[in-house]
Amino acid sequence: MQTRQSIPFDPRAYVKDMHPADIVASLKKRGKSLRALSAHYGYAVGTLQQALQRPYPKAERLIALALGMRPEQIWPSRYAAPLMPSGHRRRKPCAKGARR
């Protein structure tokens, strides 16, 4: 049996992102669509749609701009502070034979 103290706390689990349907509806209220925004910014017509399902910072910024919001307001879980202590960064793996 786990005690309350042994259960890890993840603050990102309690943050609620805006639902994709709400994002699309908000765009439609403003007379815009993801397809039209993609074309306007020179992307393929389905490119901005990807931001609804997975992190895509460039697309998130464009969608947020169209809604008059910041990406952190639409997708707070994607912009939550990392759980690692400040000052610690993960090292990127080096190529084979390369020195650090």
N, C-alpha and C positions, 0 to 999 in steps of 0.2 A: 504494500500500500504506500502510495506516495503522500508525503506530507505537503502542506501548502507551500512551504519554503523550497522544496525541491522542484517544483513546477516552474520551468523557465518562463519569464515574462517577455513577451514580444510586443512592444507598443504599436508596431505596424499592423498587428492583427485586429486592432480596434479602430483603425482608420478606414473610413468608407469612401471609396472613389465614386465619382458621378457615374451613373449607369450609362452605357453606350447609347441606349434609346433616348435618354434625356439629353445627351449631347447632340444627337441628330435632330431631335425636336427643337432644341434651342437654336440650332443653326437655321432650321426651316422657319422659325418665327421671325428670324432676321432676313429671310428671303435668300438664304445661302444653302449650299449643300456641300458635302465632302467632295463629291465628284467635281463640282464647279470650282471649289477652292484648289483642288489638285491641279486642274487645268490652268487656273489663273496664275499659280506659282511655278508652272512649268514642269510639274510632275505627271507621271502616268495617272490616268483617271482613278485607279484604285489605291494609290499610294497612301493617302492620308487615312484611309479606312484601317490600315494596319495599326495605327496608334490606338484604336479602340480596344485591341486585343492584346498588344504587347508594347513594351516601352520603345518609343521612337521619338527621341527628344526634338528633332527638327519639326516633325509633323505635329507633335504636341504643342509646340510654340505657335505654329501657324493656326491651329484650331483655337487655342486660347486667345490669340489675337483677334480672330473673327468673332469670338464670344465676348470680348472685352474683359477677359479674366487673365489670371496667371495660370500656367500649367499646374503649379502646386495646389491650386484651388480645385482643379478638376480631378487630378490624380494624386492625392496626398500620399498614398502608399508608395508611389514610385519615387517620391522626393523626401521620404522620411529619413531622419538621421540614421546613419549606419550604427549597428550595435557594437562595433569595435571601439575601444577607448580612443579618445582623440590623440593624435600624434602617431598612431599606429596605422601603417598602410600595408596591404598585402603586396608582396613582391611579385612582379611579373616573371614567369619562367623565362630563362635565358635559352638561346639557341644552343644546340649541342656543341660543346667545345668552347663556348664563349666564357670569358671571365667576368666576374662582377667587380 
